[in-house]
Structure formats: C-alpha cells, structure tokens
Amino acid sequence: MRYADSLPSRVPERRATGVPLSNATLPLHSQRIDVPSYDRSALQRGVVHIGAGNFHRAHQAVYLDDLASQGISDQWGVTAVSLHSRDVKDVLSAQDGLYTVVQRGHDRQTARVVGSIGSYHYAPNDSAAVRRALVDPQTRVVSLTVTPNGYFLDPVTGEFDAAHPDVQADLVAPDCFVTAWGYLADALDLRRRAGTAPFTVLCCDNIPGDTQAARTALVSFAALKDPKLARWIDRHVAFPSTMVDRITPRTSDSEREFVEHTFGIADKWPVLTEPYSQWIIEDTFSDSRPPLEEVGAQFVTDVSDHKLVKTRLLNGTHIAIACLATLAGYHRTDEAMRNPVIFGYVEQLMRDEIQPLLPAVPGMNTPGYRETLLTRLSNPRMSDQLSRLARRGSTKMSSFLLPSLQEAIEQGRPHTLLMLAVAGWARYLRGYDRQGRKIRIDDPHAELLTKLAAMECNNPLPLLRHEIFTELRFVPGFAERLGQMIRDIDERGVISTLRRALRNDARELVLL
C-alpha cells in the first residue's frame, strides 16, 4: 500500500503573510470563513480512517464535520491513520488536526476549516495508538482509502496474494503491521475475545465490487493467521459497498500560497477540490452508523448500479483522456478540454459508446450526470493533472474501460472511441510522446507493460498477451484494427486521429 499524496515539495523562502492554523487561531479565521463551531474536545471518535490523504480529507471527513457543525451528532469524530507517510501526522498535528478545504467552481470559490479529525497517527511509529483506537468500543466504523494495490488482489482472478512481502511481514509481526489487513485482523481478534461488537469496514476506494474486495482481503488475511477468526469476521463484520465521487488533486506549493494569500490562512497542507461531491452507501453495518443522510450522503440497498455508472463514465473517461491528451502535449484536464476535438471526443465517448451500455438507475439522472462530468473536467479552477489520472493505468483499463469495450463488441454497438482509448494507452506505454519527450509510466506493472508496448512498435500483439486482454485478444480483427489506430497516432498525431474517429463513429451510429 502506498500513500497517494505527498507534502508540497518546496516551501518558498519568504515571510508568511497568513495566520497559522490552530485551535487558538480559529476565532481569527472565523471572521473570514466557516470554522468548526462545535467543541472539538467533546467530539467522540467513532471512526478510524486508514489512508488519510487528500481525498479522505476532502470527502468523508467533510461529511463527518458537517454532522458535528450542524449539531446532528457528536459521536463521529475521526482518528486518522497513515501507513506509509509520516508527513500527514507531522504537518497536521502541528495544526491541531485542522486544515482548510477550498471548493473551486467555474465562477466562485469558498473555503472552510474542517475539524472532524481529532488525531493523526503514523502507524510504523504509533502502532500501539493505532491498535488502541481500533480496539476501543467507541470505534464503530473503520473506513479505508488505501488505493487498489493495497488490497493485494489479483486483477484477473480476484485472489488474495498471500505471498506478497507485506502480507508475509504482517504474519510474523507481533504488534506493528505493514498492511491495513494486519491491523484490522488483529483488532477484530481482540474485540472478539473481549466480547466487543465488531466495527464496520467501510471501503471508500474506487475499485469494482469494493464490498467483495475488502471482505476477500481481510478474511483471506485472517485465515492465514487463524481460520476461526476468519470465519467469525466473515459472519459478523459488515462490509458496506460505497460509491464516492469528488475530484481532488494533489496539493501543490502554489495552491498552498493561494490559500494563504486569498483567505489569510497559513495552512501547510490545505485541500483544494471541486464543489461537486457524492457518497452513496449500502445500508448494512455491524453496529450503529453515522446519520450521513442528514448531510447529503445517500443510503441504498444496492450500490452496484450507481457505482457502475460512475466508474464507467468518470473513471473510464479519466484513463482515456489522460493518455490521449498527454500524447497531444497537454498536462492538465482543463487545458485538454479547451481543445474542441478532445472535448468532442470525451462528450461522444460518454454519450454514444459508454452510456448506452449502462443500466437505468432509479432516482439517478444518468444523462445529467454525464453533462456534469463535462463541466467538472473543464473547470479551469479545479484542473487535474493528467499524469495523476494515468497512474495505475493497467488497473483502470481492466476495471473501468475494457469492460465497456467488451460489452460494446458483444452487442454490436459502436466502439471506435473506446478502442482509440486503448490505442492511446498502448502508445503512452512506450514512455515518450511523438516529440520524444519522456513520459513517466506510474503503474505496478510498468516495466513489463513498457517492454510489451515497445516490443514490436505499432504491432499490439505482444501487449495483447497481457492478462487484462484475456477475451479481447481473440476478437477477430481486433489486433489489426488496434494496430492501425496506434499507427495513426504515430503518423497523424492525436488530434487528427481523434477528428477522423469522431466522424467514423458518428457514421456507425447512423447505421444502427
């Protein structure tokens, strides 16, 4: 597992103009922005969150702060845990756990100070404190944002990787673990022996079937230590499925300076995010749950269709635009979306090739959601790095885009733009653009994928032998058509190739 955010790499050498953020300075900041009005010392910590990066601080922690700020409940404060980066503790503990969230829309931006996180722990140094928090009967929910790699599940078979070095290390560690599953299995074992009700494991990662992923990972790990414990966890612990949605890039030094100059807050690690936020949760818990429906979250009996719509439209489009726009010379989403050809590609990809494959979800306006995504991706105040969207591309391709392509082919529907996304990824994997500029491939299988993509230049057959293409590689003519698309990108450039593909895809629709 790897912590997804990093501390701003450089602190400019200049005199600070803002007021440092702390409990003592909240009255000063309250004159300009919203700050916690509740007694933070009285906020009970009913949640332990593992992986307290930018997304958690812009999403789940904000909902829980709303519960306290609106006087709805004081039982759902957060104990935050980082497994692999001590920066979050060092920086935010110095601010009494407080931080600024700035929402940046097209035409306005607002800021608030969030106070729902009461303490931060860096697990390698604070393992005893982490274990105490997990065993505490007051803890009723343990939420997770640890990235897909932290589940140690094979992307094709879904099986738990018991041989992974981190997993093996946890099997022999007496009290200081490397993985979330080591800590959770240990805590649940102690709670079981003490007769304490188990906590709910609430996965907030964007991975397919996250209920099954979290359950599989934890139960599989526990079985390696104690089969009886594994059976108890499988029987008594709830793993609600969730769908989370809020674009939250890394924090840069310039954004930290922006917060200081605009709002007068000397915050060493603010979070800048978009106004849009969505959290849909399966209503199944081991014990009591926070009343998040009072602050905008939605509890449902089945999250699967909501998640399918979101991951196919947003996450699938993310990996498509990330690779193609990077090859076209862009670095950020709003820059790319200002190009009318790329905007048209994204719009037509979602409208004509992805959405028709999706189920109708009661109470969800899928066309409206699709239009919202175009607005969000084009937001110049909240632009995301294309390099971030391209990270772990093999996982994103196999989870969010290739299933749409497979279904479109099986149903005889247009799929030119979906295939072009695959071609863009294949060309991206060579590690350089058409001008020879280096592209860093951030993927757990980067070495193998780069080798396969470059092996026979525009011939995709070596890459298609990778396990994520298990079914597509056997589709008649697929390799030849994909190879031609890669050649077009190389010879014509991305924009010219996209322009022609949009015309061809439109003709396919007319013929349906």
N, C-alpha and C positions, 0 to 999 in steps of 0.2 A: 504494500500500500504506500502511496506517495501523496504527501500533502500538496494540494493543487496550486496554492498561492505562495507567493514569496514576498518578503519585505521589500519595499521600494529600495532599489539598489544604490541610490546615491542621495545624500542629504545636502542640498545646496549650501554653500558657505555664505550665509547672510544672516542678518539679525531677524529673529522671528517677530512678526507683527501681530499674530493672533494670541489669544489667551489659551494656555494649555488646558486640556480637557481632564477633569477630575470631579469627584463628588463635591469638592469645595468650591469649584468654579461654576457649577450648574446654575446658580442664581444669576450669574452674569450672562451666561449664554441664553437663559430663558427670555431675555429681553429681545432676542432676535429670532430664535427658532424654538420649536417644541422640544422640551426636555422631559425626562421622567418626573411625573408629579407625585408618584407613589413613594412609599417608604421602602427603599431597596433593601434595607437591612431586615425588613419583615417579610420579604418575598421568599417563600418556601421553594426549594429546588426540587421540583418533581420530575425534571427532565435531565438526563445526562446525554450530551451530544458528542459523538465521536467524529472528528473531522471538521473542526470549526474554522473553515476557510471563508472566503468572501461570499460564496453562495449561501451558506447557512446564515451568516450574519445579515444578509440582505433579504432572506426569505423566512425560514422557520423562526428565528429569533425575533423578527419584526412582528410576526403574528402573536407570539407569546408576550412581547412588550405591549401590544395593543390590549391583550387581556388584562394586564395589570393597570395600564394607563386609563382604561375605561372603567375601572373598578369592577370588572366582571369576575376576576379570580386572582388571588394572590398565592396560588399553590403551584404555579407552573414556571418558576424561575429555572434557569439553565446552569448546569455545571458543564463547561466546555473542555474537551479533551483533544489534544493533538498527539498523534502517534509518531510523527516524523519531523516536525519542525518546532523548535523551541521559540521561534520568533513571535508567534501569536501570544504566548504567555509573557515573554519579556516585555513586549511592546504594550499590550493591552492591560496587563496587570498594573503597569505604571500609571495607567489612566483609570484605575479602579474598575476596570472591565467595561468602561464606557467607550463608545465610538459613534461616529457620525454616519448616517445613511443619507445620501443625496439622490433624489429622484430627478432624472433629467429627461424632460419631454422635448418635443419639437419646439414648443413655444414658451415653456416655462420650466423652472427648476426649483425644487423645495428641499429643505434639509431638516433633519430631526436627529436627536441624540437617543440612542437605544440603550436601555439599562437592564434588559432581561437576563443577561449573562452575569452571574454573580461571581464566578471564579473560573480561572483557566488553569489547566494542568498540562504539562509536557510529560507524557507517560513514562519515557525512559528515566526521568529524574523524579517523578512524582507518582510512581506506580502504587504506593501504599494509599495515597489520597484518592487515586482513581478507583482502586478496589473498594475503599470505604464508601465512596459515592455510589458505586454500583450495588453494593450490598445494602445500603441504607433503605429501610422500608418506605421512606418518603419518596424514593425514586420509583416512579411507576411507568415511565417511558424512557427507553434508550433509543435515540434517533441516530441515524448514520448518513454521512456523505463522505464516502471513502474512495470513490471512483470505481469503475468496473474491475480494474485489476486487483482491487483489494478483496474480491470475493474468491479468488483462486479457483475459478470455474472454467473448464474448457469451453471455448466459444461455440464449438460444434456439438459436443456430446453433453455439455452441462455438468459433467462430473467434477467433483472436488479434487484439486491437486494436492493430495496428501504428501507428495514427495517434495513440494516446494520448500526451499530452505527456511523461509519464515515460519511456515507451518511446523516444520521439524523442530525449529528452535523453540517454539511455544510448547511443544510436547515435553521438553525437558526442563523448561523454565519453572522454577518453583513459585514465583510471585511477580516477576516482571516480564510481560509478554511483548511480542512484536506486533501481533495482529489483533484486530478487534475481536475476533472469534475466541482467541485465548482468554482475553479479559471477560467476555460475556459468558463463556462456558464456566470459568472459574467462579464468577459472581452468582450465576444461577445455581451452581452446585452448592455454594454456601447458603443461599436463600432456601434451597430445597431442604437441606439438613436442619436449618433453623425453623422451618415451618413458615417462612415468609412467602407471601404471594409473589409469583414471578412478575417481572416487568414485561412490558410490550416492547418488541423490537420493531422499530418504525424506520424502514429503509426509505431514504429520500434521494436515491440515486436514479438517474435516467437510464435504466437498463431494462430490457424486456423481461416481463414476469418477475418483478423485483420481490414479490412475496416468495416465490419459489427459490429465487437466488439466495436471499437471506436465510431462509429456512434450511435450504440444502447446505449452505456453507457452515452454519452454526451446528446443525445436527450432525453433519459429517465430521466436523472437528471434534465435537463432544464424543462421538462414537470411538474415535481413536484413543480417547482417554478412559472412557467409562461407558459401555453400551447402555447401562441402566440410566445414566444421566441423559444420554441421547434420546432414549425413549420417553423420558419424563419431559424433556424440552419439546419434543415433537407433539406430545399430547397436551401440554399445559400452557405453552408460550404462544401468544398471538403474534402474527407477522402481517400486519395490515399492508395491503398494496397501496401505493400512492402515485399520484401524478403531480409533479412540480414543474413550474414554468416561470422563469424570470431571468432575463439576460443580465449577467453580472460578470463583466470582465475583471481582469487583474487590476490592482490599483497601481498607477504609475506615480512617479515623483511630481509630474506636472499636475496631476489630479489632486495630490496632497496639497500642493501650493494653491490650487484653485479653491479648495475648501477653506484654507487659511485666509486668502485674500477676499473671498466673496462673503464668507459667513463669520470671519473673525475667530475661527477655531483652529488652534494648533493641535491637530489630530494626526498622530503618527501613522495611523492605518485606517483611514476612512473607507467607506464602501460607496461606490457610485454605481447606480443601477437605473433601470427604466421604471416608469410609472406602473407598467403592467405587472401583475402578479397573480398566480393561480396555484391553488393547492387543493387537490381532490384526494380524499382519504377513504379507504374501505373501513366501514364502521364495525370493526372487530378488534377488541382489546382484551388483554389478560386481566386488567384491573380497571380502575376509573380512568377517564381520558379528559384532556383539556377541552373546554367548550369552544373549539375553534370556529364553529359555525357562526358564533356571535361576532366574529371579526373577519368574515369573508371567505373562510375555507368552506369546503363542501364535503359532507359525509354521504357516501353512497354505498349500496350493497355490492356493486361490482365496478371496479375501476378500469377493467381491461380495455373497453372500447374507448373511453376517454384517453387513456394512455396511448392507444394505437393511433388515434387521430393526431395527437400531439407529436409523438415521436416520428411518425412518417412524414408529417408536414414540416415540422420545425427542424428536428434533428437530421432527418434525411436531406432536407434542403441545405442545412448548415454544411454538411460534408461535401455536397455538390458544389455550392458556391465557393467554399474555401479553396478547393483545389483549382477549379477553373479560373477564378478571379486572381488567384496568386500567379498562375501561369500567364495571365493577361497583364501582370505588372502591378496589381493592386495589393494593398496591405491591410485595409480595413473595410468593413462591410458597407458603410455609408458611401465611401468612395466608389466602391464597385457598383452599388445600386444606382448611383448617379449616371452610370452608363446605360443608355436606354436599351441596348441589346441585352445586357446582363439582367436588367430589371425585367425585360420581356421574357427572358429565359426562366427566371425564378417564378414569375407570375404564371406562365404557361405550364411549367413543370408541375406546380401545385394544382392548378385548376384542371388541366386536361389529362394528366397522367397519374397523379397520386390520389387526389380526392375521389375520383370515380371508383376506386378500389376500396374505399373506406366504408364502414357501416354507419347507418344513421344512429345517432346517439340521442336519446330522449333529453330534451332540455338544452341541447348544445347546437348552436348555430354554426355549423362547420364552414359554410361559405364566409360568414362574418369573421370567424377565427382566421381563415386564410387571408382575408383582407387586412386583418390586424397585423399579421406577420409581415406583410409587405411594408406597412407603416413602421413597424418596430425595426426591421432590418435596414430601413432607410433613415433612421433617426440620426442626424449628424451630431447630436449632443451625447449619444449613447452608443457610439460605434464600437464594434467588437473587433478584436484582432483576428484576421483570417488564419494566422498561424495557430491560434488557440482553438479555433473551430476545426482545424485539420488534425489536431492531436488525436492519437489512438484511432487513426482512420480505419484500420482493419476491423476494429470492433464496431465502429459506427457504420461502416459499409455493410457488414454482415447483419447488423441488428436493425438498421433503420432504412436502408436504401435498397439493398439487394432483394429483400422480401417483396417490395413493390414491383421491382423489375420481373421477378419470377412470376408473380401473380398476373401482371400485365401480359406477359408472353403466353401463359396458360390460358388466359381469357381472350386472347386475340385482340387485345387493345393496343393503342399507340404506346410506344415505349422508346422512341428515338431519344428523347431528352434524358430519360433515366439511363440509357446506355451511354450517352455522352458524359454523364456524371462519372460513370465507371471508367471511361476512356480518359477523362481528366485526372482521375485518381491514379490510373496506371502511368500516365505521363509524369505526373507530380512525383511519383515514387522514384524516378531516376535521380532526384536530388538536385536538379538545376532547371532553370527556365530556358526559353528559346534564345535568350541573350547570354546564356551561360552563367547566369548568377546563381549562386548556391542556394538551395532550399534545405533547411534542416528538417529531416523526417523524424518526428516525435511519435514513435509507435513502439510498443513492446516487441514487435517482430520486424523492426526497421531494417536490420542487417539482411535478413532473408528476403524481405519484400523488395528492397532496393536491388539486390542481386537478381531476383527473378524478373523484375521490370526491365532491367538493362541487358538481360542475357541475350535476347535476340531483337533488340531495338524495338521496332514497331510491331513485331510479332508477339501477340499477348499469350501464346500457348504456355510458355513457362510459368507466367503469373497465374494463369487459369488452373494450373495444377495445385495451387494453394487450396487448403481445405475449405475456405469460405465459398469457393465456387463449385462445390460438390455437384450440384444439379445443373447449373447454368453451362458448365463446360461441355455438356452433352447435347445442348440445344443445337439443332442443325443450322449451320451458317453463323452461329453466334461469334465464334472466334474471328472469322473473316471480317464480319461487319465491325467488330470492335477494333480490329487491327486497322481498318480503313479510317475509322474515326481518330485513332491515335496519329496516323499519318497526316490526316487533315490538320490536326492541331499543330503538328510539327511544321508542316509546309505552308499552311494558310494563316495560322495564328488562331487564337481562341475566339476572338470577336467575329471574324469571318466565318469560322466553323459554326458558331452559335447561330449567326444570322441565317445561314443556309438550313440548319437543322430546324429552326423555328418555322420556316416555310414548309419544309418537308413534313413536319409533324402536323401542321395545320391541314395539309392535303390528306394525311392519313385520317384525320377526324372527319373530314367531309365524306370520305369513302365508307365510313362506318354506318 
